[in-house]
Amino acid sequence: MRQILITLIGIMLTATTLYGQLPTRDEAYDKSYAAVNKAQSSKEAQPWRHDIRVGVSSPGLLSTIFISSTLDEPNASYNPSTSTALANERYYNTPTYYFPGATIEYGQRLKPWLMVGGKASFAMTWSSRRHVYTDEILYRDNCYAIGLLLNFRFDWLRRDVVRLYSSIGIGIASRIAFDNNLIVPMYDATYFGMSLGRSVYGFAEIGAGISGSLRAGIGVRF
């Protein structure tokens, strides 16, 4: 029975992938129109060659670790001097607020199933240290995480309205903070993505990396 189930699952996945690579109605019309008018260029005509999308995301493990402080507390904080202890009593830290993330992406379709482009992500935390009595700000302890990546998106199901895809991005990420700045190599991956719509569409993704774990937004194809 187990072998039968595995065989059936394999057949379904293969059939879905092959069906997903058939040309959509819009792509078939575009090719026929180009052939009739003899206006097809050296590159294969593809509708919606450009794609712009913006989205928001919930933090994933990597994005949370990256934006969190990587510096240990100084030893003086464990055995503070008298002056340090008095200063600590005069000031307090406000709660830390977290903006999980936003993304903006541009892609150009090179093949019916392949889109290549750039992706930028942004997340931040903010808090401040204030005087106990006057509430004057001593300093702001904000942290910004910015990612810039080269992104490859693979459509493995392409229909007129529904598309299923995965993607992988590689690049760098910068962490800008009050006490610690760094730039490191970074990646981003979409394990499963789905878009609904034609020239204007909505999308939802499950992934990992600098862009977070759950993403959603809107996009425009042209």
C-alpha positions in Angstrom: 0.0 0.0 0.0 2.8 2.4 0.8 4.4 1.8 -2.5 1.1 2.5 -4.3 0.6 5.8 -2.4 4.2 6.9 -3.2 3.7 6.0 -6.9 0.3 7.9 -7.1 1.9 11.0 -5.4 4.8 11.0 -7.9 2.4 10.7 -10.8 0.3 13.6 -9.5 3.3 15.9 -9.0 4.7 15.1 -12.4 1.4 15.7 -14.1 0.9 19.0 -12.2 4.4 20.2 -13.2 3.9 19.3 -16.9 0.4 20.8 -17.0 1.8 24.0 -15.4 4.3 24.5 -18.2 1.7 24.6 -21.0 1.3 28.0 -22.4 -1.5 30.1 -20.9 -4.3 31.5 -23.1 -2.7 34.9 -23.1 0.7 33.4 -24.1 -0.9 31.4 -26.9 -2.7 34.4 -28.2 0.4 36.5 -28.1 2.4 33.9 -30.2 -0.4 33.6 -32.8 -0.8 37.3 -33.1 3.0 37.7 -33.6 3.1 35.0 -36.2 0.2 36.4 -38.2 1.7 39.9 -38.3 5.3 38.8 -38.7 6.3 41.0 -35.9 8.0 38.6 -33.7 11.5 39.7 -32.7 14.6 37.5 -32.2 13.4 36.9 -28.7 10.4 34.8 -28.1 7.4 37.1 -27.5 6.1 36.8 -23.9 3.2 38.8 -22.4 3.9 40.6 -19.1 7.7 40.7 -19.4 8.0 43.0 -16.4 6.8 42.4 -12.8 6.7 44.8 -9.9 5.5 43.8 -6.5 5.4 45.2 -2.9 4.6 43.3 0.2 4.8 43.0 4.0 6.0 40.0 6.0 6.1 38.5 9.5 9.6 38.0 11.0 11.3 34.7 10.5 14.0 33.2 12.7 16.9 34.6 10.6 15.4 38.1 10.2 14.7 38.2 13.9 18.3 37.1 14.9 19.8 39.5 12.3 18.0 42.6 13.7 18.5 41.7 17.3 21.6 43.1 19.2 24.7 41.0 18.7 26.8 42.8 21.4 27.2 41.5 24.9 26.5 43.8 27.8 29.6 45.4 29.0 31.1 44.0 32.2 30.5 47.3 34.0 26.7 46.6 33.8 27.1 43.6 36.1 29.3 45.4 38.7 28.6 49.0 38.0 30.5 51.8 39.7 28.7 54.3 42.0 28.5 56.9 39.2 27.1 54.3 36.8 24.5 53.1 39.3 23.3 56.6 39.9 23.1 57.3 36.2 21.1 54.1 35.7 18.6 55.3 38.3 18.1 58.6 36.4 17.3 57.0 33.1 15.0 54.2 31.8 14.6 52.3 28.6 11.3 52.5 26.7 9.7 49.3 25.3 11.1 48.1 22.0 8.8 48.2 19.1 9.2 46.0 16.0 8.3 46.6 12.4 8.4 43.1 10.9 9.3 43.9 7.4 8.5 45.2 3.9 9.7 44.2 0.5 9.8 45.6 -3.0 10.7 43.5 -6.0 11.2 43.9 -9.7 11.6 41.0 -12.1 11.9 40.5 -15.9 10.7 37.3 -17.5 13.4 35.6 -19.5 11.6 32.4 -20.0 7.9 31.4 -19.6 8.9 29.8 -16.3 11.8 32.0 -15.2 11.9 35.5 -13.9 15.1 37.3 -12.8 15.3 40.6 -11.0 16.2 42.4 -7.8 14.6 42.4 -4.3 14.9 44.8 -1.4 13.7 44.2 2.2 13.4 46.5 5.2 12.7 45.9 8.9 13.4 47.9 12.0 13.1 48.1 15.8 12.9 51.4 17.7 13.2 52.4 21.4 14.9 55.2 23.4 16.5 55.9 26.7 14.8 58.7 28.6 15.2 60.7 31.8 13.1 59.4 34.7 11.8 62.8 35.7 11.9 65.1 32.6 11.3 62.3 30.1 14.1 63.9 28.0 15.6 61.6 25.4 19.2 60.6 26.1 19.6 58.6 22.9 17.5 56.6 20.5 18.3 52.9 20.2 16.9 52.2 16.7 18.0 49.3 14.5 17.5 49.0 10.7 17.9 45.9 8.6 18.2 46.3 4.9 18.6 43.5 2.4 19.5 43.8 -1.3 19.3 40.6 -3.3 19.5 39.2 -6.8 16.3 37.1 -7.1 15.4 34.1 -9.3 11.7 33.0 -9.4 10.6 29.7 -11.0 7.0 29.2 -12.0 6.0 25.5 -11.7 2.3 26.1 -12.4 1.3 28.7 -14.9 -2.4 29.4 -15.6 -4.1 32.5 -16.8 -5.1 33.6 -13.3 -3.3 31.3 -10.9 0.5 30.8 -10.7 2.4 28.7 -8.2 6.2 29.3 -7.9 9.3 29.2 -5.8 12.3 31.5 -5.6 15.8 32.0 -4.3 17.7 35.2 -3.8 21.3 35.9 -2.9 23.0 39.2 -1.9 23.9 41.2 1.1 22.2 42.6 4.2 23.1 45.6 6.3 22.4 46.1 10.0 22.5 49.8 11.1 22.2 50.3 14.9 23.2 52.7 17.6 25.9 50.4 18.9 26.6 47.8 16.2 26.7 48.0 12.4 27.6 45.2 10.0 27.2 44.0 6.4 27.0 40.2 5.8 26.2 37.9 2.9 22.5 37.0 2.9 19.9 34.8 1.2 16.2 34.7 0.9 14.0 31.8 -0.3 10.3 31.3 -1.1 9.4 27.7 -0.6 5.9 28.0 -1.8 4.3 31.1 -3.5 0.9 31.6 -5.1 -0.4 34.6 -7.1 -4.0 35.3 -8.1 -4.9 37.7 -10.9 -3.8 38.9 -14.3 -2.1 42.2 -14.8 -2.9 43.2 -11.2 -2.6 40.4 -8.7 -2.3 39.5 -5.1 0.3 37.0 -3.7 1.1 35.0 -0.6 4.3 33.2 0.2 5.9 30.9 2.8 9.7 31.3 3.0 12.8 32.0 5.0 15.7 34.4 5.0 16.0 38.1 5.4 12.4 38.8 4.1 10.7 36.8 6.9 8.6 33.7 7.0 5.1 34.7 5.8 4.7 37.3 3.1 1.8 38.8 1.2 1.2 41.8 -1.1 0.2 43.0 -4.5 1.9 43.1 -7.8 1.6 44.5 -11.4 2.6 42.8 -14.6 3.1 44.7 -17.8 
